[in-house]
Amino acid sequence: MSTNEVWVFIEQHDGKIADVSLELLGKGCDLGKTLNVKTGAVIPGGKVKDLAPLLFSYGADVVYVAEDPALARYTTLPYAKTMSDMIKQYQPQIVLYGATVTGRDLAPRIASEIRVGLTADCTNLKIGDYTRKDKQYKNILYQIRPAFGGNIIATIVSPEHRPQMATVREGVMKMNSVDKSRKGEVVEFTPTIAKDIIRTEVLKRIQHEKSVNLKGAHIIVSGGIGVGSKENFKLIYDLAHILGAEVGASRAAVDAGYIPKDHQVGQTGTTVRPKLYIAIGISGSIQHMAGMSESNRVIAINNDPEAPIFKLAHYGIVGDLNEVIPRFIDVYKSLKK
């Protein structure tokens, strides 16, 4: 049986689906419509069939359920065996995974088993044509990702092998709006997991939440290398505090040690879409702007009037942040009185 569908591996822990999997369902739907094929959600686990209606509501046309006690917690070999067997049986043309700890562990093993290519950490996916040595390939997956430390954007193709596989970073794809009226087909797959591949046992799972929620923030105040020092970042925090905002940063500020990496916005950090994004001391590299360009409103504060960020900003202020930010705070406090 060949489906030639677009598949999304659904990562779940204790019945909670990872956001990146729901984001990928949205992109999978777009790719499926372009190719005129269905979008499949593939969910291995202990007891996961009840999650099918939620997956339909986010865009899945078919939900492939693989239930087995050995899949109740993620371990590499049982999951890799199950996913490889499903791919061989149903033959999707594209399989997408989140670029999470789980996805980065699982996808390469599947690629090695079924002998196909894999592009890691994609930030965009498109369907297009490709010509090589006078041979033309129609409707293949363009796997787009930063390369050479984020200094260039590379487009990678795997024209001769199926499925085409990629891992995709969190936050770069938009989730579909939830439509609880959507229905679909549930396909139950019976895994074959030999005891000799169950070589590890999860005794305890400890999860540490991130200290900052950039993806869910309505307002983000971000600082760049132009802030000047770790001590000066206190001004960024002060403004964020009074606005009820999260604190973001450019990669340069993170690399300089001004702020932890969890705060990084951009292609090599978190992609954000807040209602208001305030960029302070950020020049506006292509990589950073790709991670926040879909903000509803952008205010840029920089002492360089030629900074590229001003081309994207809705409002620009040329000035010293040590003078501008205290004025911002004073005005906002006076308006709240």
Order of alpha helices (4+ residues) and beta strands (2+ residues): beta-beta-beta-alpha-beta-alpha-beta-alpha-beta-alpha-beta-beta-beta-beta-beta-beta-beta-alpha-beta-alpha-beta-alpha-beta-alpha-beta-alpha
